Amino acid sequence: MTFEKELEEITALILFSCTGLFFGFLLFFIWAYS
């Protein structure tokens, strides 16, 4: 496995985690203020 391929997977994982956290907070705020 090349370094570039690993970096690509790590970047995708970070983006996926950030997106998941963002939607989690969004759902929490919608639930909290409803």
Phi and psi in degrees as a GROMACS rama.xvg file:
@    title "Ramachandran Plot"
@    xaxis  label "Phi"
@    yaxis  label "Psi"
@TYPE xy
-82.1117  160.126  THR-2
-62.9359  -38.5216  PHE-3
-62.9633  -40.5721  GLU-4
-65.434  -42.3231  LYS-5
-62.4954  -43.0303  GLU-6
-61.3868  -39.9013  LEU-7
-61.5567  -43.9599  GLU-8
-67.2313  -40.0815  GLU-9
-64.0759  -43.7466  ILE-10
-60.8918  -44.2597  THR-11
-61.9918  -40.4489  ALA-12
-64.3978  -43.6415  LEU-13
-63.5826  -45.8752  ILE-14
-60.7956  -42.076  LEU-15
-62.8075  -42.0612  PHE-16
-65.0823  -44.0911  SER-17
-63.4539  -41.6029  CYS-18
-63.8322  -42.0814  THR-19
-62.7553  -43.289  GLY-20
-63.3574  -42.795  LEU-21
-59.8265  -48.1762  PHE-22
-67.5938  -33.2  PHE-23
-62.62  -45.9581  GLY-24
-65.4142  -40.7472  PHE-25
-59.8214  -47.3975  LEU-26
-63.1647  -38.8992  LEU-27
-62.2861  -44.9845  PHE-28
-67.0522  -38.7851  PHE-29
-62.0103  -43.4487  ILE-30
-67.1868  -40.2277  TRP-31
-67.1744  -35.6717  ALA-32
-97.2359  1.79555  TYR-33
